[in-house]
Amino acid sequence: MNVHGILAIYRFEMARTRRTLLQSIVAPVITTSLYFIVFGAAIGSRIQEVGGIGYGAFIVPGLIMLNLLTHSISNASFGIYFPKFVGTIYEMLSAPISTIEVVLGYVGAAATKSLILGLIILATAAFFIDLQIAHPFVMLLFIVLTSLSFSLLGFILGIWADNFEKLSVVPMLVVTPLVFLGGSFYSTDMLPPFWQSISLMNPVLYLVSGLRWSFYEIAEVDVWVSMASIIGFLLLCLGIVVYIFKTGYKLRS
């Protein structure tokens, strides 16, 4: 295992975050605060409780998941796309570093940034509401698995993308709508039976539901089903990454 190679990639990616601190950390915190102000004041005044939980507290897992998904994808996709864009990817491919070490460096850095951001948002939420976390270990496990799996997805998208526009297609047009329709800001129990069944086809619902269970022990989907879903998605992304490096898809041409 080339530890020095992994750390070189990891430190480079983490240093990029420090150079863009305003965009990477401050902007998401401000956005989260605005969600609490707008949703908490406007909707919270009409919906006092959801499942016995205050509305402001109810949306916390959804806000964390929204930021985890979007930033995990964007951090990892840009991290691997930029070397392709400037041509330094070929130096990395010819260096004495294996596929798994490259993935550990890029995905590890992206997941670390997302994990830090998730914890910062959790701390930000504590300023607005009285947080109660019933199962902190399960919460942390969901956050780590989500950060890793969607950082792998971002890594795949970064290799697939041919231009900067493609980097934002999946986060903006696929992931963000799925988060908003995945019970982040409402309970699916509020929906008619038909739409409840349709919501079960949304994969993000399982992530939000599992994370919300770790806070309040309420969930639309059994927590073990949610855990199995995120682990399955993680393994799928790992398989795709292995295939990409074995075939050289969009790396050697």
Buried (B, 14 or more C-beta within 10 A) or exposed (E): EBEEBBBBBBEEBBEBBEEEEEEBBEEBBEBBBEBBEEBBEEBBEEBEEBEEBBBBBBBBBBBBBBBBBBBBBBBBBBBBBBBBBEEEBEEBBEEEBBEBBBBBBBBBBBBBBBBBBBEBBBEBBEEBBEBEBEBEEBBBBBBBBBBBBBBBBBBBBBBBBEEEEBBBEBBEEEBBEBBBBBBBBBBBEEBEEEEBEEBEEBEBBBBBBBBBBBBBEBBBBEBEEBBEBBEEBBEEBBEBBEEBBEEEBBBEE
